[in-house]
Amino acid sequence: MIRWRRAVVTGVDREWRGSLEVRVTAADGEMFRALAYPDLVGRPEVGDEVLLSAAALELGLGTGGYALIVAIPARLPKDVPLQGHMVKARYTPLQTVVDGAEERYPELAAASSLDAMPVVVADLHSALPAVLAGILADRPSARVTYVMTDGGALPLWFSRTVDGLRSAGWLAAGTVTVGQAFGGDLECVTVHSGLLAARHVLGADIAIVTQGPGNLGTGTAWGFSGVACGEAVNAAAVLGGRPIAALRVSTADERERHRGVSHHSLTAYGKVALARAEVALPDADGAFWREAASQAAELEPRHTVVRVPVDGLDAALRSSPVKLSTMGRGLDQDHAAFLASACAGRLAATRKF
C-alpha cells in the first residue's frame, strides 16, 4: 500500500468552513480529490506540488473519499500568533495549538452544573441533523450547541454537515470540540468541560454530543468508538444535565449486529452508561418498531425508555438544510435511522410524554 504521494494541484473545486477541496494529479497520471485545511498547511493553488496522505483513500473508507494534503513543500503556511497553549492532535506532525475555553473564560473555573439542560447523545455524526430536525420541529427558537468528540474526524472543519447547519442557523449556539478534536467555536479538554462551556459560555438550551464524521469499528463487542456514548451520558448526569439517548437503528444495514437496534446502542447505554438516561423510542406502528421496542426493553433496568410520537417528524427531516445520509444511505433508504434520532431531538425539546 502506498501511504504517501506527491501530486500537483490541477483545480480548486469548493470550499467550506475551514476546508478546501482540490483536484490533484499524481506522477503516474492518476487523478483524485484531496482536502486541505488551510489553517494547518496553507492554501493550495493550481500548479502547487503537494504532499498527500493517501492511506484512508486507498483503504476505500467511506467517509469523504479524500486524500489529505499534509504540506505544500514550496510554500509554508504563514505564522500566526499563538492564542493559547492547549495542544490538540498532540505529538502528531499536524498538532495544533488552540485557545482553551477552560482558561479563557473565568466562569468555567467555578461552573459545575448544566442546570438540567437536555443533552442528546448519539452514536454517529449522521444523527446530528436529524436530532436537530426533531428539536426545531417543536422548539424552533432553541439555541442548540454541537459538542463534537474525537471518535471520528478530529478537525470539525471536515464536516460539510456542520457548515451547512451553521449557515442555515440550525446550530444557533455554535460548536465545541473536545478531547483531541479541534476546530469548534470553543475548544475544551473533556466532554464535561465542553458541556459546561456550551451552557455557560454559548448559552445553549440543548446540547448534542456525537463524534465527528466517520467512526472506528472492529466488529467486536467493545472495539468501537461509539462506546463513548455511554461515557457522555455519565458526563451529562454528573453535571446535573438531562441525558437523552438516541438509538442507532436500521432497517437496511447488511450487518446483522446493526439491524433493528444496533449492538452499539445496547452496549454503550446498557453497559457503559452507569447514570440513568431517557432513551427515545419512536412510537410507530409496524413489525420493525415492535421488534425495536423488544430490543430496547433490554435497557429498561438501567434507563427510562420513552415512546415518542412521530407525527410531523418526516416533514421535519425533509426540511433539513443538509443532505441526510448514514453509512451511505439516504432518508428514504433507511428512514428508521433518522426517525429515531429525530425522536431524541423531540424528547429533548419537551419535558415528558
KEKE-3310 file (N, C-alpha, C; in steps of 0.2 Angstrom, whole numbers, plus 5000, padded with zeros to 4 digits):
npx = (5004:5003:5006:5010:5010:5016:5009:5001:4992:4978:4966:4953:4940:4929:4925:4923:4919:4934:4940:4946:4943:4952:4957:4969:4984:4993:5010:5010:4999:4987:4971:4963:4953:4957:4960:4962:4967:4967:4972:4981:4990:4992:4986:4982:4986:4982:4994:5003:5014:5010:5011:5004:4994:4988:4982:4969:4961:4965:4962:4949:4939:4923:4920:4920:4931:4943:4961:4973:4980:4996:5006:5013:5026:5034:5030:5027:5014:5008:5015:5006:5001:5001:4987:4984:4988:4985:4987:4981:4978:4989:5007:5008:5012:5004:5000:4990:4989:4978:4966:4961:4945:4943:4953:4951:4939:4933:4922:4920:4929:4922:4911:4899:4887:4874:4862:4850:4850:4845:4854:4858:4863:4872:4877:4882:4889:4881:4868:4867:4860:4847:4843:4843:4833:4822:4822:4820:4808:4798:4802:4807:4814:4825:4841:4855:4869:4882:4892:4907:4915:4930:4930:4928:4932:4945:4947:4934:4932:4931:4918:4905:4892:4891:4895:4884:4873:4876:4876:4863:4857:4854:4862:4862:4869:4882:4897:4907:4923:4930:4942:4954:4949:4947:4944:4931:4920:4922:4936:4939:4944:4938:4923:4915:4919:4917:4903:4899:4904:4896:4884:4886:4895:4891:4878:4868:4853:4850:4861:4870:4878:4890:4901:4914:4913:4914:4919:4925:4926:4926:4919:4918:4913:4916:4925:4923:4921:4909:4907:4909:4897:4890:4899:4897:4884:4885:4893:4885:4875:4882:4885:4873:4864:4851:4851:4849:4846:4849:4844:4853:4847:4842:4835:4840:4854:4867:4873:4871:4872:4869:4856:4839:4839:4855:4869:4879:4871:4865:4876:4883:4874:4868:4878:4889:4885:4882:4874:4857:4847:4835:4829:4825:4812:4804:4787:4779:4770:4771:4780:4794:4796:4790:4799:4810:4806:4806:4819:4825:4819:4828:4836:4829:4830:4840:4838:4826:4814:4807:4792:4790:4780:4778:4772:4773:4787:4793:4791:4799:4811:4813:4815:4827:4842:4854:4860:4854:4862:4867:4879:4881:4867:4852:4838:4826:4830:4834:4824:4821:4832:4835:4823:4823:4833:4828:4817:4824:4828:4816:4811:4820:4817:4805:4796:4790:4782)
npy = (4994:5011:5024:5038:5051:5062:5075:5086:5101:5103:5109:5119:5115:5117:5126:5126:5130:5131:5121:5116:5109:5101:5096:5084:5078:5064:5058:5047:5049:5047:5054:5062:5067:5079:5085:5100:5108:5124:5132:5124:5119:5129:5137:5129:5131:5131:5122:5120:5109:5096:5087:5071:5062:5046:5035:5032:5034:5025:5013:5013:5019:5024:5038:5053:5051:5056:5061:5068:5083:5086:5094:5109:5109:5119:5131:5137:5138:5154:5161:5163:5172:5163:5159:5153:5139:5126:5110:5101:5085:5080:5078:5073:5076:5087:5093:5105:5121:5128:5140:5137:5135:5133:5140:5153:5158:5164:5160:5147:5141:5139:5133:5120:5114:5109:5114:5107:5106:5098:5085:5077:5062:5054:5041:5041:5053:5057:5057:5070:5081:5076:5074:5088:5092:5086:5093:5107:5106:5106:5116:5129:5140:5136:5137:5128:5118:5110:5097:5091:5075:5065:5053:5051:5060:5072:5086:5098:5105:5096:5093:5095:5094:5101:5114:5117:5117:5127:5138:5138:5142:5133:5128:5137:5141:5137:5128:5115:5108:5094:5084:5077:5082:5096:5114:5119:5132:5134:5127:5113:5102:5091:5081:5084:5098:5103:5102:5111:5123:5124:5127:5138:5147:5148:5149:5138:5130:5117:5103:5093:5078:5070:5060:5066:5066:5050:5034:5023:5006:4988:4977:4969:4966:4977:4985:4998:5015:5021:5018:5028:5035:5030:5035:5049:5050:5048:5059:5070:5067:5068:5081:5087:5088:5083:5068:5061:5048:5044:5031:5020:5014:5003:4998:4993:4990:4979:4972:4960:4964:4977:4978:4982:4988:4994:4985:4993:5003:4996:4991:5003:5011:5001:4995:5003:5016:5022:5030:5036:5038:5045:5036:5038:5031:5028:5030:5021:5012:4995:4980:4981:4991:4986:4975:4983:4989:4978:4975:4986:4986:4979:4989:4994:4991:4999:5012:5024:5020:5030:5032:5041:5052:5052:5060:5072:5072:5067:5076:5086:5081:5080:5094:5097:5107:5101:5087:5071:5057:5041:5030:5029:5028:5036:5046:5040:5027:5022:5025:5024:5025:5039:5044:5039:5046:5059:5058:5058:5071:5078:5073:5080:5093:5094:5091:5079:5064)
npz = (5000:4996:5005:5006:4994:4981:4972:4960:4961:4951:4950:4959:4968:4978:4993:5011:5028:5035:5026:5011:4995:4982:4966:4961:4952:4952:4950:4942:4934:4939:4944:4957:4972:4984:5001:5009:5025:5027:5038:5044:5034:5025:5010:4996:4978:4961:4952:4962:4970:4980:4996:5000:5011:5009:5014:5020:5009:5000:5007:5004:5013:5018:5022:5015:5005:5002:4998:5009:5011:5017:5017:5008:5000:4994:4999:5014:5027:5033:5048:5063:5077:5092:5101:5113:5124:5123:5116:5103:5094:5098:5098:5085:5067:5063:5074:5083:5091:5102:5109:5124:5131:5145:5151:5145:5149:5163:5170:5169:5178:5190:5187:5188:5185:5174:5175:5172:5159:5143:5136:5121:5116:5104:5092:5079:5068:5058:5064:5068:5060:5060:5073:5077:5068:5074:5086:5083:5076:5086:5095:5089:5092:5099:5106:5101:5104:5097:5103:5099:5099:5099:5092:5079:5064:5068:5065:5065:5054:5044:5042:5031:5034:5047:5043:5034:5042:5051:5043:5039:5051:5060:5070:5082:5093:5091:5091:5100:5102:5109:5119:5108:5097:5086:5081:5083:5089:5102:5111:5121:5135:5139:5138:5149:5152:5140:5139:5150:5145:5133:5139:5149:5142:5129:5130:5128:5125:5123:5121:5109:5108:5099:5089:5077:5059:5051:5059:5071:5070:5074:5073:5084:5101:5110:5104:5097:5092:5097:5110:5118:5119:5130:5140:5138:5142:5156:5159:5157:5166:5179:5179:5182:5171:5158:5153:5136:5126:5110:5100:5089:5075:5062:5046:5035:5035:5031:5040:5053:5066:5067:5063:5066:5083:5085:5091:5096:5102:5112:5119:5123:5130:5138:5145:5147:5151:5166:5173:5174:5160:5148:5135:5119:5110:5094:5093:5084:5072:5066:5061:5062:5071:5082:5085:5088:5099:5108:5108:5114:5126:5134:5139:5150:5164:5167:5162:5157:5145:5133:5124:5109:5101:5083:5074:5061:5060:5049:5039:5045:5045:5031:5029:5031:5030:5025:5017:5021:5027:5031:5034:5020:5016:5011:5017:5013:5011:5023:5033:5046:5054:5054:5059:5072:5078:5076:5085:5097:5097:5098:5110:5118:5116:5123:5139:5145:5139)
capx = (5000:5006:5003:5012:5011:5016:5004:5001:4985:4975:4959:4951:4933:4924:4927:4918:4922:4940:4942:4947:4943:4955:4959:4976:4986:4999:5015:5008:4994:4980:4968:4958:4951:4961:4957:4967:4965:4972:4974:4986:4995:4992:4981:4985:4984:4983:5001:5007:5016:5008:5012:4997:4992:4983:4980:4962:4958:4967:4958:4942:4935:4918:4919:4924:4934:4949:4967:4973:4986:5000:5011:5014:5033:5037:5027:5025:5009:5010:5015:5001:5002:4998:4982:4983:4994:4982:4989:4977:4981:4996:5013:5007:5015:5000:4997:4988:4988:4971:4964:4956:4939:4943:4957:4949:4933:4934:4916:4921:4933:4918:4905:4898:4880:4871:4855:4845:4850:4845:4860:4856:4869:4871:4882:4885:4889:4875:4862:4866:4855:4841:4842:4841:4826:4817:4822:4817:4801:4794:4805:4811:4819:4830:4848:4857:4876:4885:4898:4910:4920:4936:4930:4929:4937:4947:4945:4927:4932:4930:4911:4901:4886:4891:4895:4878:4869:4878:4874:4856:4855:4851:4866:4862:4873:4888:4900:4913:4927:4933:4947:4959:4945:4948:4941:4925:4920:4926:4940:4939:4948:4934:4916:4912:4920:4913:4896:4899:4905:4890:4879:4888:4898:4887:4871:4864:4847:4851:4867:4870:4885:4892:4908:4914:4912:4917:4919:4930:4923:4930:4915:4919:4908:4919:4930:4920:4921:4903:4907:4909:4890:4889:4903:4894:4878:4888:4896:4879:4871:4886:4884:4866:4860:4846:4854:4844:4850:4847:4846:4855:4843:4842:4831:4844:4861:4868:4877:4866:4873:4866:4849:4835:4843:4862:4873:4882:4867:4864:4882:4885:4869:4866:4883:4894:4881:4880:4869:4850:4845:4829:4830:4820:4810:4798:4780:4777:4767:4774:4784:4801:4796:4788:4805:4815:4804:4808:4826:4826:4817:4835:4839:4824:4833:4845:4836:4818:4813:4801:4789:4790:4776:4782:4769:4776:4794:4795:4792:4804:4818:4814:4816:4834:4846:4859:4858:4854:4865:4870:4883:4879:4860:4848:4832:4821:4834:4834:4820:4820:4838:4834:4817:4825:4837:4823:4813:4828:4828:4809:4811:4824:4813:4799:4798:4789:4776)
capy = (5000:5017:5029:5045:5053:5068:5077:5093:5103:5104:5113:5120:5113:5120:5127:5127:5132:5128:5116:5117:5103:5102:5090:5083:5073:5061:5057:5041:5051:5046:5060:5061:5073:5080:5090:5104:5113:5130:5134:5120:5118:5134:5137:5126:5134:5127:5122:5118:5102:5094:5080:5069:5056:5043:5029:5031:5034:5018:5008:5013:5021:5028:5045:5058:5049:5061:5061:5073:5087:5086:5100:5112:5110:5125:5137:5136:5142:5160:5160:5167:5172:5158:5162:5149:5134:5119:5107:5095:5081:5080:5075:5071:5081:5092:5096:5112:5125:5131:5144:5133:5138:5132:5145:5159:5160:5163:5157:5139:5138:5138:5130:5113:5112:5111:5117:5102:5106:5092:5083:5072:5058:5049:5037:5043:5060:5057:5058:5077:5085:5073:5076:5095:5092:5084:5098:5113:5105:5108:5122:5132:5146:5133:5138:5121:5118:5103:5096:5085:5071:5064:5046:5051:5065:5076:5093:5099:5108:5091:5091:5099:5095:5106:5120:5119:5118:5133:5143:5138:5144:5127:5127:5144:5142:5136:5121:5114:5102:5091:5079:5078:5086:5104:5117:5122:5139:5134:5121:5111:5097:5085:5081:5088:5105:5105:5103:5117:5128:5125:5130:5144:5152:5149:5150:5133:5127:5110:5101:5087:5076:5064:5060:5069:5062:5044:5031:5017:4999:4982:4971:4966:4969:4983:4989:5003:5022:5023:5016:5035:5037:5029:5040:5055:5050:5049:5066:5074:5066:5070:5088:5089:5088:5078:5064:5058:5043:5042:5024:5019:5008:5002:4993:4992:4988:4972:4968:4958:4967:4984:4979:4984:4992:4991:4982:4999:5007:4991:4991:5009:5013:4996:4993:5009:5021:5020:5035:5035:5042:5044:5033:5039:5026:5031:5027:5020:5005:4990:4974:4983:4995:4981:4972:4988:4990:4972:4975:4992:4984:4977:4995:4997:4991:5005:5018:5025:5021:5034:5031:5047:5052:5053:5064:5078:5072:5065:5083:5090:5078:5083:5101:5098:5111:5097:5080:5066:5051:5037:5024:5029:5028:5042:5046:5035:5021:5020:5031:5022:5028:5046:5045:5038:5052:5065:5057:5060:5078:5080:5072:5085:5099:5094:5089:5072:5062)
capz = (5000:4995:5010:5004:4987:4979:4967:4958:4961:4944:4951:4965:4967:4983:5000:5016:5034:5037:5022:5004:4991:4976:4962:4960:4948:4954:4945:4937:4930:4942:4947:4963:4976:4990:5005:5013:5030:5026:5044:5046:5029:5020:5005:4989:4972:4955:4950:4968:4971:4987:4999:5002:5015:5005:5017:5020:5002:4997:5010:5002:5018:5015:5024:5011:4999:5000:5001:5014:5010:5023:5016:5002:5002:4991:5002:5021:5029:5037:5055:5066:5084:5096:5106:5119:5124:5123:5110:5101:5089:5101:5096:5078:5064:5062:5080:5083:5097:5102:5115:5128:5134:5152:5153:5143:5152:5171:5173:5169:5183:5195:5184:5190:5184:5167:5176:5169:5151:5140:5132:5117:5115:5098:5090:5073:5066:5053:5068:5070:5058:5062:5080:5076:5065:5079:5091:5080:5074:5092:5098:5084:5094:5104:5105:5101:5103:5095:5106:5095:5102:5095:5090:5071:5062:5073:5063:5064:5048:5039:5041:5027:5038:5052:5039:5031:5048:5054:5038:5040:5058:5064:5076:5084:5099:5089:5092:5105:5101:5115:5118:5103:5091:5086:5075:5085:5091:5108:5112:5128:5136:5140:5137:5154:5152:5134:5140:5154:5140:5129:5143:5152:5138:5122:5131:5124:5129:5122:5118:5106:5109:5095:5086:5070:5053:5052:5066:5071:5072:5073:5073:5091:5106:5113:5100:5093:5095:5099:5117:5121:5120:5137:5144:5138:5147:5163:5160:5157:5173:5184:5179:5183:5165:5157:5147:5132:5122:5103:5097:5082:5072:5054:5043:5029:5036:5029:5045:5057:5073:5067:5061:5072:5087:5085:5097:5098:5107:5118:5123:5126:5135:5143:5150:5149:5154:5173:5175:5171:5154:5144:5129:5114:5105:5091:5095:5077:5070:5061:5064:5064:5078:5088:5087:5091:5106:5112:5109:5118:5133:5137:5143:5155:5171:5169:5159:5155:5138:5132:5117:5107:5095:5077:5069:5059:5060:5042:5036:5048:5042:5024:5028:5033:5025:5023:5015:5027:5024:5036:5031:5013:5014:5012:5021:5010:5011:5030:5036:5053:5057:5055:5063:5079:5080:5077:5091:5103:5097:5100:5118:5122:5116:5128:5146:5146:5135)
cpx = (5004:5003:5004:5013:5013:5012:5004:4993:4983:4969:4957:4943:4928:4928:4921:4922:4928:4943:4942:4948:4947:4955:4966:4978:4993:5004:5014:5002:4987:4978:4963:4957:4956:4958:4962:4963:4969:4975:4980:4992:4996:4987:4984:4982:4986:4991:5005:5008:5014:5010:5006:4998:4987:4980:4973:4959:4959:4964:4951:4937:4929:4917:4923:4927:4940:4956:4968:4980:4990:5004:5011:5022:5036:5035:5024:5019:5012:5010:5009:5002:4998:4993:4981:4989:4991:4983:4984:4980:4989:5001:5012:5010:5011:4996:4996:4987:4982:4971:4959:4951:4940:4948:4955:4943:4933:4928:4916:4925:4928:4912:4905:4892:4878:4864:4850:4845:4849:4851:4858:4863:4867:4877:4886:4884:4883:4868:4861:4861:4848:4839:4839:4834:4821:4816:4818:4810:4796:4796:4810:4816:4824:4837:4852:4865:4878:4892:4901:4916:4925:4936:4930:4934:4939:4946:4938:4927:4930:4922:4907:4894:4886:4891:4888:4873:4870:4875:4867:4853:4853:4855:4867:4867:4880:4891:4906:4916:4930:4938:4952:4955:4947:4944:4934:4925:4923:4930:4940:4943:4944:4927:4913:4913:4917:4906:4895:4900:4899:4885:4881:4892:4894:4880:4866:4858:4847:4858:4866:4877:4886:4899:4908:4913:4916:4917:4924:4926:4927:4926:4915:4914:4910:4923:4927:4920:4915:4902:4906:4902:4889:4893:4900:4887:4880:4890:4890:4875:4875:4886:4877:4862:4855:4848:4848:4848:4846:4849:4848:4852:4844:4838:4835:4851:4862:4871:4871:4866:4870:4859:4845:4839:4850:4865:4877:4878:4866:4870:4883:4880:4867:4872:4888:4891:4879:4875:4862:4849:4838:4831:4824:4818:4804:4792:4777:4775:4772:4779:4791:4801:4794:4795:4810:4813:4806:4815:4828:4824:4823:4838:4835:4827:4837:4842:4828:4817:4806:4798:4787:4785:4780:4778:4773:4784:4797:4796:4797:4811:4819:4815:4824:4838:4852:4857:4859:4856:4868:4873:4881:4872:4857:4842:4827:4824:4834:4831:4821:4826:4837:4828:4819:4829:4832:4819:4817:4828:4821:4808:4815:4821:4807:4801:4796:4783:4772)
cpy = (5006:5022:5036:5045:5060:5069:5084:5095:5105:5108:5114:5120:5117:5121:5128:5128:5128:5123:5118:5111:5105:5096:5090:5078:5070:5060:5052:5043:5050:5053:5058:5067:5073:5086:5094:5108:5119:5132:5130:5119:5124:5133:5135:5130:5130:5127:5120:5111:5101:5087:5078:5063:5052:5037:5027:5030:5027:5012:5008:5015:5025:5035:5049:5056:5053:5058:5067:5077:5088:5093:5103:5114:5116:5132:5135:5140:5148:5158:5165:5167:5167:5162:5159:5144:5127:5116:5101:5092:5080:5076:5071:5077:5087:5094:5103:5115:5129:5135:5140:5137:5138:5138:5152:5162:5159:5159:5150:5137:5136:5134:5123:5110:5114:5114:5113:5103:5099:5091:5077:5069:5054:5046:5040:5050:5062:5059:5066:5081:5082:5074:5084:5096:5091:5090:5104:5112:5107:5114:5126:5138:5143:5135:5131:5122:5111:5102:5090:5082:5069:5056:5046:5056:5070:5083:5093:5102:5103:5091:5097:5100:5100:5113:5122:5120:5125:5139:5144:5141:5139:5126:5134:5146:5139:5129:5121:5108:5100:5085:5081:5082:5093:5107:5120:5129:5139:5127:5119:5104:5090:5086:5085:5095:5107:5107:5110:5123:5130:5129:5137:5149:5153:5150:5145:5131:5120:5109:5094:5084:5070:5065:5064:5064:5055:5041:5025:5011:4993:4976:4967:4970:4976:4987:4993:5010:5024:5021:5023:5038:5036:5034:5047:5056:5051:5056:5071:5073:5069:5078:5091:5091:5083:5074:5061:5054:5042:5035:5024:5013:5008:4997:4990:4990:4981:4968:4967:4962:4974:4984:4979:4989:4989:4989:4988:5003:5002:4991:4997:5011:5007:4994:4998:5014:5019:5024:5034:5040:5041:5041:5034:5034:5028:5027:5026:5013:5001:4985:4977:4987:4991:4977:4976:4989:4984:4973:4981:4990:4981:4983:4997:4996:4997:5012:5018:5025:5024:5033:5038:5048:5054:5058:5071:5078:5070:5072:5087:5087:5080:5090:5102:5102:5107:5090:5075:5060:5048:5031:5023:5028:5034:5041:5041:5028:5018:5025:5030:5025:5035:5048:5044:5043:5058:5064:5059:5068:5081:5079:5078:5092:5100:5091:5081:5071:5058)
cpz = (5000:5000:5008:4997:4986:4973:4965:4958:4954:4944:4958:4965:4972:4990:5005:5022:5036:5032:5015:5000:4984:4972:4961:4955:4950:4948:4940:4933:4933:4945:4952:4967:4982:4994:5009:5019:5030:5032:5047:5041:5024:5014:4998:4983:4966:4953:4956:4968:4979:4989:5002:5007:5012:5008:5017:5014:4999:5000:5008:5008:5016:5016:5019:5005:4997:5002:5005:5012:5017:5023:5009:5002:4999:4995:5009:5023:5033:5044:5058:5074:5088:5101:5112:5119:5125:5116:5109:5095:5092:5099:5089:5074:5063:5069:5080:5090:5097:5109:5119:5132:5142:5155:5151:5146:5159:5173:5173:5175:5189:5193:5186:5188:5177:5168:5172:5162:5148:5136:5128:5115:5109:5096:5084:5071:5061:5057:5069:5067:5059:5069:5080:5073:5070:5085:5088:5077:5080:5096:5094:5086:5099:5101:5106:5100:5101:5098:5102:5098:5097:5092:5082:5069:5068:5071:5062:5057:5042:5037:5037:5030:5043:5048:5037:5037:5051:5049:5038:5046:5062:5071:5079:5089:5098:5091:5097:5103:5107:5113:5113:5097:5092:5080:5077:5087:5098:5108:5119:5128:5136:5138:5142:5154:5145:5135:5145:5149:5136:5133:5146:5148:5132:5124:5128:5129:5128:5119:5115:5106:5104:5092:5079:5065:5053:5059:5065:5074:5070:5072:5079:5096:5109:5109:5095:5096:5098:5107:5121:5122:5128:5142:5144:5142:5154:5164:5161:5164:5178:5185:5180:5176:5164:5151:5143:5127:5115:5101:5090:5080:5065:5052:5037:5030:5035:5035:5051:5064:5073:5064:5067:5076:5087:5091:5100:5104:5113:5122:5127:5131:5140:5147:5152:5153:5161:5176:5171:5165:5152:5137:5124:5109:5101:5092:5088:5076:5066:5065:5066:5070:5084:5090:5090:5098:5111:5113:5114:5125:5137:5142:5149:5162:5172:5167:5158:5148:5137:5125:5115:5101:5089:5072:5068:5058:5053:5039:5039:5046:5035:5023:5030:5028:5023:5021:5021:5024:5030:5033:5023:5011:5016:5016:5019:5010:5018:5034:5044:5057:5059:5060:5071:5082:5081:5083:5097:5103:5100:5108:5121:5122:5120:5134:5146:5141:5140)
residu = (MET:ILE:ARG:TRP:ARG:ARG:ALA:VAL:VAL:THR:GLY:VAL:ASP:ARG:GLU:TRP:ARG:GLY:SER:LEU:GLU:VAL:ARG:VAL:THR:ALA:ALA:ASP:GLY:GLU:MET:PHE:ARG:ALA:LEU:ALA:TYR:PRO:ASP:LEU:VAL:GLY:ARG:PRO:GLU:VAL:GLY:ASP:GLU:VAL:LEU:LEU:SER:ALA:ALA:ALA:LEU:GLU:LEU:GLY:LEU:GLY:THR:GLY:GLY:TYR:ALA:LEU:ILE:VAL:ALA:ILE:PRO:ALA:ARG:LEU:PRO:LYS:ASP:VAL:PRO:LEU:GLN:GLY:HIS:MET:VAL:LYS:ALA:ARG:TYR:THR:PRO:LEU:GLN:THR:VAL:VAL:ASP:GLY:ALA:GLU:GLU:ARG:TYR:PRO:GLU:LEU:ALA:ALA:ALA:SER:SER:LEU:ASP:ALA:MET:PRO:VAL:VAL:VAL:ALA:ASP:LEU:HIS:SER:ALA:LEU:PRO:ALA:VAL:LEU:ALA:GLY:ILE:LEU:ALA:ASP:ARG:PRO:SER:ALA:ARG:VAL:THR:TYR:VAL:MET:THR:ASP:GLY:GLY:ALA:LEU:PRO:LEU:TRP:PHE:SER:ARG:THR:VAL:ASP:GLY:LEU:ARG:SER:ALA:GLY:TRP:LEU:ALA:ALA:GLY:THR:VAL:THR:VAL:GLY:GLN:ALA:PHE:GLY:GLY:ASP:LEU:GLU:CYS:VAL:THR:VAL:HIS:SER:GLY:LEU:LEU:ALA:ALA:ARG:HIS:VAL:LEU:GLY:ALA:ASP:ILE:ALA:ILE:VAL:THR:GLN:GLY:PRO:GLY:ASN:LEU:GLY:THR:GLY:THR:ALA:TRP:GLY:PHE:SER:GLY:VAL:ALA:CYS:GLY:GLU:ALA:VAL:ASN:ALA:ALA:ALA:VAL:LEU:GLY:GLY:ARG:PRO:ILE:ALA:ALA:LEU:ARG:VAL:SER:THR:ALA:ASP:GLU:ARG:GLU:ARG:HIS:ARG:GLY:VAL:SER:HIS:HIS:SER:LEU:THR:ALA:TYR:GLY:LYS:VAL:ALA:LEU:ALA:ARG:ALA:GLU:VAL:ALA:LEU:PRO:ASP:ALA:ASP:GLY:ALA:PHE:TRP:ARG:GLU:ALA:ALA:SER:GLN:ALA:ALA:GLU:LEU:GLU:PRO:ARG:HIS:THR:VAL:VAL:ARG:VAL:PRO:VAL:ASP:GLY:LEU:ASP:ALA:ALA:LEU:ARG:SER:SER:PRO:VAL:LYS:LEU:SER:THR:MET:GLY:ARG:GLY:LEU:ASP:GLN:ASP:HIS:ALA:ALA:PHE:LEU:ALA:SER:ALA:CYS:ALA:GLY:ARG:LEU:ALA:ALA:THR:ARG:LYS:PHE)
# end
